[in-house]
Amino acid sequence: MDVMMFCKTDSEVQLMKESALLVSNSLAEVAKVLRAGMTTLQIDKMCNEYIRDHKAIPSFFQYRGYPHNICASVNDVVVHGFPDNKPLKEGDVVSIDIGVILNGWHGDHAYTFVLGEADTTVLQLVKVTKDSLYLGIEKAIVNNRIGDISFAIQDYVERKHQYGVVRELVGHGLGKQLHEDPQVPNYGKRGSGPRLKENLVLAIEPMITLGSREIFTDDDGWTVRTRDGKTAVHFEHDVCVKKNKALVLSDYSIIEQAEKGNQNLNSSYY
Ligand code: CO
């Protein structure tokens, strides 16, 4: 397999960290105000303004014709949900995925929030998905292969917890383009795939289902849903490959702090 991977210089990685952190800060703004009764279009508008106030643009808008600024994927929607006018309700599981271009460099990451009281099964799914992302990140070191990341995620999610790993959608390289080589599947074999080089930047994004991993796309051409209608969870980080320990460019701590400070969000799972 021949893939064109663009490794970044240290100063480019620094710029990409700024892009990733603008997404993290946007997600933290969402975490401060998110609650049942809000609509995802309100969140979209808020993020668009926040991103533009910070000298960047939302990268998803008009990407392959995508008609909104962010993706808001609720409950059975796995990814690429359109923001809409429907009020969110107690117990909803809401993945917010945001992309920006700042100084010519992309940031692209996502976080899943739970609104108020929810089943422990759902809370467990959220925790397992987030934990699987970090297990994948641990493998993003020089001389490992993409398959080491993929296997770590799949093994934890499917073998240890019997949840579903979506096959049709994958993580990706990130840089001047939103989607660069290599693809980063959330399933695969140890020691397979392209070898990881220093300063390769990857968007790692497990999409995990409570039930069957089968999905379908709505007639709108974007909205990806679970076939069985059960909940799906999505987390995404921007990660730079390094020698001994991956460098995570995005930052969940600022999102988690806002999440814990918001009484309308459920953070009891960690
Ligand atoms: Co992505």
Residues whose N, C-alpha, C, O or C-beta is under 5 A from the ligand:
A	BS01	CO	D108 A203
